[in-house]
Amino acid sequence: GFFKLWSQSKLDGIPAPKFDSEEGQKAILEAGGVYECLAGSHEEKVVYINFVEGTTLAPNGDDQAFVVDAWMTGTYNLDVPKYLVAAASTVEQLGGPLKA
């Protein structure tokens, strides 16, 4: 959901990437990351803002949640407000959550 919105310039203040999803996936894998393709529709009921450096929450298809790894802003020198606003915008544009 996030990449689609980002690549279509639907996140205010954040320019679209200069690469497609396949190129992004390749870069993630080459850097030692994990690329997960989740099945089904978005049915997230909550949003988790994770500040614990170097961690993330594992996806749970039976109890979906939007997970925002806010600690990455410091690791990758990202603009904190832009990152969190983009995360909130993603959640809203994908029709969730029911509570935050």
Rosetta blueprint (number, residue, H / E / L):
1 G L
2 F H
3 F H
4 K H
5 L H
6 W H
7 S H
8 Q L
9 S L
10 K L
11 L L
12 D L
13 G L
14 I L
15 P L
16 A L
17 P L
18 K L
19 F L
20 D L
21 S H
22 E H
23 E H
24 G H
25 Q H
26 K H
27 A H
28 I H
29 L H
30 E H
31 A L
32 G L
33 G L
34 V L
35 Y L
36 E L
37 C L
38 L L
39 A L
40 G L
41 S L
42 H L
43 E L
44 E L
45 K L
46 V E
47 V E
48 Y E
49 I E
50 N E
51 F L
52 V L
53 E L
54 G L
55 T L
56 T L
57 L L
58 A L
59 P L
60 N L
61 G L
62 D L
63 D L
64 Q L
65 A E
66 F E
67 V E
68 V E
69 D E
70 A L
71 W L
72 M H
73 T H
74 G H
75 T H
76 Y L
77 N L
78 L L
79 D L
80 V H
81 P H
82 K H
83 Y H
84 L H
85 V H
86 A H
87 A H
88 A H
89 S H
90 T H
91 V H
92 E H
93 Q H
94 L L
95 G L
96 G L
97 P L
98 L L
99 K L
100 A L
